[in-house]
Amino acid sequence: MAGPLRFRRSEGTWTRDRIRTQLLAPLDERFGARLDGTWFSVGDSRYDAVRLDMENGDFALVAFSPERAYWLGNTETPEALWRTDKETFAEAPYAVSRWAERELTARLEVTDPWLADYEYLTWFFLPVFFSKDGRDTTRRFFNEDAAGFPDASREAGLEFYESLFSTGTLDEYRYTMASKLGTSPGFDLTRMRATMGEFTVAKILADAGLEFVPEVEQDSGHALDFAVGSRLVEVTRPEPPARRSHADHPVAAVKETGGAKRGDQLAKHPDATLFVDCTSFTDAEWAAVTGERPGVGHEPTVVFRARPEGWIEGYRYGPLPFDLDGGIELL
């Protein structure tokens, strides 16, 4: 499975002639390819830059100098680059990363202007919006499912997460978090909604003024979704009853989905706080849940629902190890 876009760094002298023979030629033979100029220049005079476009829609960007080259693409990697190191946008030289991000953003403005309107969200997810596996599914998800708000407009859903990314809270964890959404070649709505549930919990924690680290590996072999100091957090998101083959009542859906975590991560980490995200539920389904306020057999648990206007409410079972005031309205 392909991951998010990363640069390949190749040491040595690279010229346009070498690019034509070692990069363009094998791709042309494999897919049909052409060499073209870029829209922007690299903000470092040592580098020249080209773009390779394949007939199947794949692309690659190459910034090269007499000392090294940086390749970024969602196509098959030519053999000349097989044994090269990979670097994220943060790890590559700033001028090279900034140039590549400008190239990608400009193309998104042409192909999907509705998405490029959200500057911070677009920047955060660039590594998956142009990845080999996620380029179609991620854009479709934001367009058709409003970033996980199935009963809201696309604009409202994207604005909700734009407000999160604009704070810069998750910038350090860009690849860790973005890749959860966009490394699957299939349109897995359940998984993508669940991923956005993690972003919503990140917003709750950030709005409550809490510092956290996502995707924390444990000695048990599990990676829990967040650590808030020494406290662990796990997130789960039940599908709405209409999409379930069983547990077709909202209360049953909450109990079943939360209970499934008890036999997995929470069995090894019983002190972790569980967040159950009911954002996919309709108003009536959420009213049924808050009317009964079901537990899931684990404490502490927070069951919540977010609305795209920025309003998040929920209820809890058991004392919380941190204060969520400012992040969620607890009933």
CORCORMO-V313528 format. One record per pair of residues at least 6 apart in sequence whose C-alpha atoms are under 6 Angstrom apart, sorted by the first residue. I is the first residue (numbers start at 1). J is the second residue. D is the distance in Angstrom with one decimal. If there is no record, write none. Layout:
i->I j->J d->D
i->I j->J d->D
This chain:
i->3 j->183 d->5.4
i->4 j->127 d->4.9
i->4 j->128 d->5.0
i->4 j->131 d->5.3
i->4 j->179 d->5.8
i->5 j->127 d->4.6
i->5 j->131 d->5.3
i->6 j->87 d->5.6
i->6 j->88 d->4.9
i->7 j->70 d->6.0
i->7 j->71 d->5.3
i->7 j->72 d->4.7
i->7 j->86 d->5.4
i->7 j->87 d->5.0
i->8 j->70 d->5.6
i->8 j->71 d->5.0
i->8 j->84 d->5.9
i->8 j->85 d->5.6
i->8 j->86 d->4.6
i->9 j->69 d->5.8
i->9 j->70 d->4.8
i->9 j->84 d->5.8
i->9 j->85 d->5.5
i->10 j->68 d->5.5
i->10 j->69 d->5.2
i->10 j->84 d->5.6
i->11 j->68 d->4.3
i->12 j->67 d->5.0
i->12 j->68 d->5.0
i->13 j->66 d->4.4
i->13 j->67 d->5.0
i->13 j->68 d->5.9
i->14 j->64 d->5.9
i->14 j->66 d->5.8
i->23 j->78 d->5.8
i->27 j->33 d->6.0
i->32 j->54 d->5.7
i->32 j->55 d->5.5
i->33 j->53 d->5.5
i->33 j->54 d->4.3
i->34 j->52 d->5.7
i->34 j->53 d->5.5
i->35 j->51 d->6.0
i->35 j->52 d->4.8
i->36 j->50 d->5.9
i->36 j->51 d->5.1
i->37 j->50 d->5.0
i->37 j->51 d->5.7
i->38 j->50 d->5.5
i->38 j->51 d->5.7
i->42 j->99 d->5.3
i->43 j->95 d->5.2
i->46 j->65 d->5.7
i->47 j->63 d->5.9
i->47 j->64 d->5.2
i->47 j->65 d->4.7
i->48 j->63 d->5.7
i->48 j->64 d->5.4
i->49 j->62 d->5.5
i->49 j->63 d->4.3
i->50 j->62 d->5.4
i->51 j->60 d->5.8
i->51 j->61 d->4.6
i->52 j->59 d->5.5
i->52 j->60 d->5.1
i->53 j->59 d->4.6
i->58 j->74 d->5.8
i->58 j->75 d->5.2
i->59 j->73 d->5.6
i->60 j->72 d->5.4
i->60 j->73 d->3.8
i->61 j->71 d->5.8
i->61 j->72 d->5.1
i->62 j->70 d->5.6
i->62 j->71 d->4.6
i->63 j->69 d->5.6
i->63 j->70 d->5.2
i->74 j->131 d->5.4
i->74 j->132 d->4.6
i->89 j->97 d->5.3
i->109 j->116 d->5.3
i->116 j->122 d->5.9
i->120 j->162 d->5.9
i->120 j->165 d->5.6
i->120 j->166 d->5.5
i->121 j->162 d->5.3
i->125 j->178 d->5.8
i->128 j->134 d->5.4
i->128 j->182 d->5.1
i->129 j->135 d->4.4
i->133 j->183 d->5.5
i->133 j->184 d->5.6
i->133 j->185 d->4.4
i->134 j->182 d->4.3
i->134 j->183 d->5.2
i->134 j->184 d->5.9
i->137 j->187 d->5.4
i->138 j->182 d->5.8
i->146 j->154 d->4.2
i->146 j->157 d->4.7
i->147 j->157 d->5.6
i->148 j->193 d->5.0
i->149 j->157 d->5.9
i->156 j->308 d->5.6
i->157 j->308 d->5.3
i->160 j->308 d->5.3
i->181 j->192 d->5.6
i->194 j->237 d->5.3
i->204 j->327 d->4.3
i->207 j->326 d->5.7
i->207 j->327 d->4.6
i->208 j->324 d->5.1
i->208 j->325 d->5.5
i->208 j->326 d->4.7
i->208 j->327 d->4.5
i->212 j->227 d->5.5
i->212 j->228 d->4.5
i->213 j->226 d->5.4
i->213 j->227 d->5.2
i->214 j->225 d->5.4
i->214 j->226 d->4.2
i->215 j->223 d->5.6
i->215 j->224 d->5.6
i->215 j->225 d->4.6
i->215 j->226 d->5.6
i->216 j->223 d->5.1
i->216 j->224 d->5.3
i->217 j->223 d->4.2
i->224 j->234 d->5.6
i->225 j->233 d->5.9
i->225 j->234 d->5.1
i->226 j->232 d->5.8
i->226 j->233 d->4.9
i->227 j->233 d->6.0
i->232 j->272 d->4.7
i->233 j->272 d->5.4
i->233 j->273 d->4.8
i->233 j->274 d->5.9
i->234 j->274 d->5.0
i->235 j->274 d->5.9
i->235 j->275 d->4.8
i->236 j->276 d->5.1
i->237 j->276 d->5.6
i->237 j->277 d->4.6
i->238 j->257 d->5.5
i->240 j->280 d->5.8
i->240 j->281 d->5.2
i->241 j->248 d->4.5
i->241 j->249 d->5.6
i->241 j->250 d->5.8
i->247 j->253 d->5.3
i->250 j->285 d->5.6
i->251 j->289 d->5.4
i->255 j->296 d->5.0
i->258 j->296 d->5.3
i->259 j->296 d->5.4
i->273 j->300 d->5.2
i->273 j->301 d->5.7
i->274 j->301 d->4.6
i->275 j->301 d->5.8
i->275 j->302 d->4.8
i->275 j->303 d->5.9
i->276 j->303 d->4.6
i->277 j->304 d->5.3
i->277 j->305 d->5.9
i->278 j->304 d->5.8
i->278 j->305 d->4.8
i->279 j->305 d->4.5
i->279 j->306 d->5.3
i->299 j->317 d->5.8
i->299 j->318 d->5.0
i->300 j->317 d->5.4
i->300 j->318 d->4.5
i->300 j->319 d->6.0
i->300 j->320 d->5.9
i->301 j->316 d->5.5
i->301 j->317 d->5.1
i->302 j->315 d->5.7
i->302 j->316 d->4.4
i->303 j->314 d->5.3
i->303 j->315 d->5.5
i->304 j->313 d->5.5
i->304 j->314 d->3.9
i->305 j->312 d->5.8
i->305 j->313 d->5.8
i->306 j->312 d->4.3
i->312 j->328 d->5.2
i->313 j->328 d->5.4
i->313 j->329 d->4.6
i->313 j->330 d->5.8
i->314 j->330 d->5.0
i->314 j->331 d->5.9
i->315 j->330 d->5.1
i->315 j->331 d->5.2
